[in-house]
Amino acid sequence: MPRAAIIGSGPAAAGWAARFQLMGWDVVVHAGVVPSSAQGSDLLARAGRALSSLSDVVPPRPGRRSLQQDLAATVAGVDWIAVCPPPDLPAARDLIATVAALCPPNAIIAIGSADHDIAALQSATASPGQIIGAVGFDPIYLMPSVAMTQSRANPAPVVAGAVATLRSLGMVPVGENAPRDTALVETQQALCVVADNVPDGDARDRLLVTLLRGFKTCNHGVGSVLNALDLARDTVSRTLGSVDDLSRPVTTFARAVPLDWTDYNGHMTEARYLHAFGEATDRMMILVGCTPGYVAAGHSFFTAETHIRHLDEVQEGTGIHIDTQVLAGRGKKMHLFHRMWAGDRLLATGEHMLIHVSLTTRSACAPSDAVAIPLARIAAAHAGLPMPDGAGRAVGRK
């Protein structure tokens, strides 16, 4: 597991610590970054709710966090060192020189403050090439952009490695040393307007999440960065060949409950249960060959009937997944039964009848072999499964 060290104090240092840990890195925090363990835990919990809300796939398992008083122990064996140096230049140079002397030679030392010219800090060490600038936008645990700076002292592989690491964190470089991307810059500016004018806290996180998810829907600017990260981390099968065991219900959906999926009762709103089941249906369509290319060629499935049973509640940030059983897949019909889970706790079921249609005539028609054969295959594999509890049940029946 990769390791990051966090050195400095204030919101930037705490934000980097949360970002790395929530993205699956082990984090070693030099004493002084967070005022207290309780405050650090509160920030991590809040950051976790917000950051998981951006992803439409299962978030990484958070890494471990440890606190170190000794600077040498803090940077030992790490891959990335986020340093928020003091504003005084001589003190900042002394700190960077000490860190560079103690850390692994291949570790990236990322300066998280714009107070100093990067070359002035690089010149404090005998290995300037491992030092870059990486200034995040507040709140760093949520914002997807980072102002990255470097100088001629930085070898191209170091710069490429830094960019790859930032992208793995769901971030992308912007600024004078990054390729000009107008949409990226403009969407980041819009986010900064909100962040700068709304007090820090859950309300600000919710507003930023709403904006970011809107950009994702449009695949625009920072939204395209987040979509690319989701695609890289999506573990739900997209082909029948990648399904481990076709004789069992197939996982078709997995993610954490976002902040904007909850209602005035403090749990996931009923519309989002349908949303999640709809996403699961879409994934099953892809599994049986009804891909975007198939739809573009003029055929698809329309949902004719849906029945949802709400069995338990679920709160924001909770990981949920859906498994799907094909009850029938013959001719024009695809009959699905979804179960939604939080761990081993059954939250809801969704039964859906879909009809294959021509998008030209908008009428029912038989699917081509590209869909009919894989659909019949999974229907046959599921034919021996017990009929799910609740299948075929009407509203109000026990």
C-alpha positions in Angstrom: 0.0 0.0 0.0 1.4 3.5 -0.9 2.4 5.8 2.0 2.2 9.5 2.3 3.7 11.8 4.9 2.0 15.1 5.9 4.2 17.8 7.4 2.9 21.3 8.5 -0.3 22.6 10.0 -3.6 24.2 9.1 -6.5 23.3 6.8 -4.3 22.4 3.8 -2.2 19.9 5.7 -5.3 18.3 7.3 -7.1 18.3 3.9 -4.2 16.4 2.3 -4.1 13.9 5.1 -7.8 13.2 4.6 -7.5 13.0 0.9 -4.7 10.5 0.8 -6.2 8.3 3.6 -9.6 8.2 2.0 -8.0 7.3 -1.4 -6.5 4.2 0.2 -3.0 5.5 1.2 -1.5 4.9 4.6 -0.8 8.3 6.1 1.9 9.3 8.5 1.2 12.7 10.1 3.9 14.7 11.7 2.7 16.0 15.1 1.0 19.4 14.8 -1.0 18.8 11.6 -4.2 18.3 13.4 -4.9 20.0 16.8 -6.4 16.9 18.3 -7.3 13.3 17.4 -11.0 14.1 17.9 -10.9 17.0 15.5 -9.0 14.9 13.0 -11.5 12.1 13.2 -14.4 14.5 12.8 -12.8 16.0 9.6 -12.1 12.5 8.2 -15.7 11.4 8.8 -17.0 14.6 7.1 -14.5 14.3 4.3 -15.4 10.6 3.8 -19.1 11.4 3.4 -18.4 14.2 0.9 -15.7 12.4 -1.2 -17.6 9.1 -1.4 -20.6 11.1 -2.7 -18.6 12.1 -5.8 -18.0 8.5 -6.9 -20.5 6.3 -8.7 -18.5 3.2 -7.8 -17.3 1.7 -4.6 -14.7 4.0 -2.9 -11.3 2.6 -1.9 -10.9 1.2 1.6 -9.4 4.0 3.6 -5.7 3.6 4.6 -4.3 3.7 8.1 -3.2 6.9 9.9 -0.4 7.2 12.4 1.1 10.1 14.3 4.8 10.7 14.6 6.7 13.1 16.7 10.1 12.4 15.0 10.5 13.9 11.5 12.8 11.1 10.3 10.3 8.4 11.3 7.5 10.5 9.6 9.2 10.4 6.2 10.8 6.9 6.4 9.7 4.7 3.5 7.1 7.1 2.1 6.2 7.7 -1.6 4.8 11.2 -1.3 5.5 14.0 1.2 3.0 16.8 1.4 4.7 19.8 3.1 2.9 23.0 4.1 6.0 25.1 5.0 6.0 28.2 7.2 5.6 31.6 5.4 9.1 32.7 6.5 11.4 31.7 3.6 14.6 30.8 5.6 12.5 28.6 7.9 10.8 27.0 4.9 14.1 26.3 3.2 15.5 24.8 6.4 12.5 22.5 6.7 12.7 21.4 3.1 16.4 20.7 3.4 15.9 18.6 6.4 13.0 16.6 4.8 15.0 16.0 1.6 18.0 14.8 3.6 15.8 12.3 5.6 13.4 11.0 3.0 13.8 8.3 0.3 15.5 9.6 -2.8 12.6 8.6 -5.0 9.9 10.2 -2.8 8.1 13.3 -4.2 8.2 16.3 -1.9 5.1 18.3 -2.8 4.9 21.9 -1.5 1.4 22.7 -0.5 1.7 26.4 -0.1 2.0 29.2 -2.7 3.9 31.4 -0.4 7.3 30.6 -1.9 8.7 30.3 -5.4 9.4 26.6 -6.0 12.9 27.2 -7.3 13.8 29.0 -4.0 12.9 25.8 -2.1 14.5 23.5 -4.6 17.8 25.3 -4.2 17.9 24.5 -0.5 18.7 20.8 -1.3 21.1 18.7 -3.2 18.2 16.9 -4.9 16.0 19.6 -6.2 14.4 17.4 -8.8 12.1 15.6 -6.3 10.5 18.8 -5.1 7.4 20.1 -6.9 4.6 22.5 -6.0 1.1 21.0 -5.4 -1.3 23.6 -4.0 -4.8 22.3 -3.5 -8.0 24.3 -3.5 -9.9 24.3 -0.2 -11.4 21.9 0.8 -8.6 19.7 -0.5 -10.4 16.5 0.4 -13.1 17.3 -2.0 -11.8 19.7 -4.8 -10.6 17.7 -7.8 -8.0 20.3 -9.1 -4.5 21.1 -7.8 -2.1 23.9 -9.0 1.1 22.0 -9.8 4.3 23.9 -10.4 7.8 22.7 -11.3 11.1 24.0 -12.7 13.8 22.9 -15.1 15.3 21.0 -12.2 12.5 18.5 -12.3 13.1 15.4 -14.5 10.3 14.5 -16.8 9.7 11.1 -15.1 9.2 12.9 -11.8 6.7 15.3 -13.2 4.8 12.4 -14.9 4.9 10.4 -11.7 3.5 13.3 -9.8 0.7 13.8 -12.3 -0.2 10.1 -12.2 -0.3 10.1 -8.4 -2.6 13.2 -8.4 -4.9 11.6 -10.9 -5.1 8.4 -8.8 -6.4 10.7 -6.0 -9.1 12.0 -8.3 -7.2 15.3 -8.9 -5.8 16.9 -12.0 -3.2 19.7 -12.4 -4.3 23.2 -13.4 -2.4 26.4 -13.6 0.5 27.9 -15.6 2.5 24.8 -15.8 -0.4 22.5 -16.8 -1.8 22.2 -20.3 -4.5 24.8 -20.9 -8.0 23.3 -20.5 -10.6 26.1 -20.5 -13.5 23.9 -19.3 -11.3 22.6 -16.4 -10.3 26.1 -15.3 -13.8 27.5 -15.6 -15.4 24.7 -13.6 -12.8 25.0 -10.9 -13.4 28.8 -10.7 -17.1 28.2 -10.2 -16.3 25.8 -7.4 -14.0 28.3 -5.8 -16.7 31.0 -5.8 -18.9 28.6 -3.7 -16.0 27.5 -1.4 -15.0 31.1 -0.8 -18.5 32.4 0.0 -20.0 29.6 2.1 -18.7 28.9 5.6 -16.7 25.7 6.1 -18.9 22.7 7.1 -21.4 20.2 5.9 -23.5 22.8 4.1 -20.5 23.9 2.0 -19.6 20.2 1.2 -23.2 19.6 0.1 -23.2 22.5 -2.3 -19.8 21.5 -3.8 -21.0 17.9 -4.2 -24.1 19.1 -6.0 -22.0 21.2 -8.4 -19.5 18.5 -8.9 -22.1 15.9 -9.6 -23.7 18.3 -12.1 -20.4 18.6 -13.9 -20.1 14.8 -14.0 -23.6 14.5 -15.6 -22.4 16.8 -18.3 -19.0 15.2 -18.5 -17.6 18.8 -18.4 -14.4 20.1 -17.0 -13.7 18.7 -13.6 -16.6 16.4 -14.1 -14.8 14.5 -16.8 -11.9 14.0 -14.4 -14.2 12.4 -11.9 -15.9 10.2 -14.5 -12.5 9.0 -15.7 -11.6 8.0 -12.2 -14.9 6.1 -11.8 -14.3 4.2 -15.0 -10.8 3.2 -13.9 -12.1 2.0 -10.5 -15.4 0.3 -11.6 -15.3 -3.3 -10.3 -18.8 -4.3 -11.4 -18.7 -6.6 -14.4 -19.5 -5.3 -17.9 -19.4 -8.7 -19.7 -20.8 -12.1 -18.9 -17.3 -13.5 -19.4 -16.0 -11.4 -16.4 -18.8 -12.7 -14.0 -17.2 -15.1 -11.5 -20.3 -17.4 -11.2 -23.3 -17.1 -13.5 -25.3 -19.6 -11.5 -25.7 -16.9 -8.7 -27.4 -13.5 -8.8 -25.0 -11.1 -10.5 -23.6 -7.9 -8.9 -24.9 -5.0 -11.0 -24.4 -2.0 -8.8 -22.1 -0.9 -6.0 -21.4 2.5 -4.4 -21.7 4.6 -1.3 -24.9 6.6 -0.7 -24.2 10.2 -1.7 -25.0 13.3 0.4 -27.7 14.3 -2.1 -29.5 11.0 -2.0 -30.9 11.6 1.5 -34.1 13.4 2.5 -35.7 15.2 5.5 -35.9 11.8 7.3 -32.1 11.5 7.3 -32.1 8.4 5.0 -32.0 7.6 1.3 -35.1 9.0 -0.4 -37.5 6.6 -2.2 -36.7 8.1 -5.6 -33.0 7.0 -5.2 -34.0 3.4 -4.6 -35.5 3.5 -8.1 -32.4 5.4 -9.3 -30.1 2.6 -8.0 -32.3 -0.2 -9.4 -32.4 1.6 -12.7 -28.6 1.7 -12.7 -28.5 -2.0 -12.0 -30.9 -2.6 -14.8 -28.7 -0.6 -17.2 -25.7 -2.7 -16.2 -27.6 -5.9 -16.8 -28.6 -4.6 -20.2 -24.9 -4.1 -21.0 -24.0 -7.6 -19.7 -26.5 -9.2 -22.1 -25.2 -7.2 -25.1 -27.5 -4.2 -25.0 -24.5 -1.8 -25.1 -24.4 1.9 -26.1 -23.4 0.7 -29.6 -26.5 -1.6 -29.8 -28.7 1.2 -28.7 -27.1 3.6 -31.2 -27.9 1.0 -33.9 -31.6 1.4 -33.1 -32.7 -1.1 -30.5 -33.1 -1.1 -26.7 -35.2 -2.2 -23.7 -38.0 -0.2 -22.2 -39.2 -0.8 -18.7 -42.9 -1.7 -18.7 -43.5 -2.4 -15.0 -41.7 -1.9 -11.7 -42.4 -3.0 -8.1 -40.1 -1.8 -5.3 -40.3 -3.0 -1.7 -38.6 -0.8 0.9 -37.5 -3.1 3.7 -34.9 -1.1 5.6 -33.4 2.4 5.7 -29.9 3.4 4.8 -28.0 6.6 5.6 -25.5 8.7 3.6 -22.0 7.4 3.2 -23.1 3.7 3.7 -21.8 1.3 1.1 -24.6 -0.5 -0.8 -24.7 -3.1 -3.6 -27.3 -4.7 -5.7 -27.4 -8.3 -7.0 -29.7 -9.2 -9.9 -31.5 -12.4 -10.7 -32.9 -13.0 -14.2 -36.4 -14.5 -13.8 -37.0 -14.7 -17.5 -35.2 -13.8 -20.7 -37.0 -15.1 -23.8 -38.5 -13.4 -26.8 -39.1 -9.7 -26.2 -39.1 -9.9 -22.4 -36.5 -9.5 -19.8 -37.8 -10.0 -16.2 -35.4 -8.9 -13.5 -35.4 -9.1 -9.7 -32.9 -6.9 -7.9 -31.9 -7.1 -4.2 -30.2 -4.1 -2.6 -27.9 -4.7 0.4 -25.8 -2.9 2.9 -23.4 -5.6 3.9 -25.7 -8.6 4.7 -28.6 -6.4 5.5 -31.4 -6.5 2.9 -32.6 -2.9 2.2 -35.0 -3.3 -0.7 -36.1 -5.3 -3.7 -37.0 -4.2 -7.2 -38.8 -6.3 -9.7 -38.8 -5.0 -13.3 -40.3 -6.2 -16.5 -38.6 -4.9 -19.6 -39.6 -5.1 -23.3 -37.2 -5.1 -26.2 -38.1 -2.4 -28.7 -37.2 -0.8 -32.0 -36.2 2.8 -31.5 -37.3 3.5 -35.0 -40.9 2.3 -34.6 -41.0 2.6 -30.8 -42.7 -0.8 -30.8 -41.8 -4.1 -29.3 -39.7 -6.5 -31.3 -37.5 -9.5 -30.9 -33.8 -8.8 -30.0 -31.0 -9.8 -32.4 -28.8 -12.7 -31.5 -26.3 -10.3 -30.1 -28.7 -9.9 -27.1 -31.0 -12.9 -27.3 -28.1 -15.5 -26.9 -26.4 -14.0 -23.9 -29.8 -13.1 -22.3 -30.9 -16.8 -22.8 -27.6 -17.9 -21.3 -27.9 -16.0 -18.1 -31.7 -16.8 -17.8 -30.8 -20.5 -18.1 -28.0 -20.2 -15.5 -30.5 -18.6 -13.1 -33.4 -21.0 -13.8 -32.4 -23.3 -11.0 -32.3 -20.5 -8.3 -35.3 -20.3 -5.9 -38.0 -17.8 -6.7 -37.0 -14.7 -4.7 -39.2 -13.7 -1.7 -41.5 -11.0 -2.9 -41.4 -11.8 -6.6 -44.7 -11.3 -8.3 -46.1 -9.6 -5.2 -48.6 -6.7 -5.6 -48.7 -3.6 -3.4 -50.1 -4.4 0.1 -49.8 -8.1 -0.1 -47.8 -9.8 2.7 
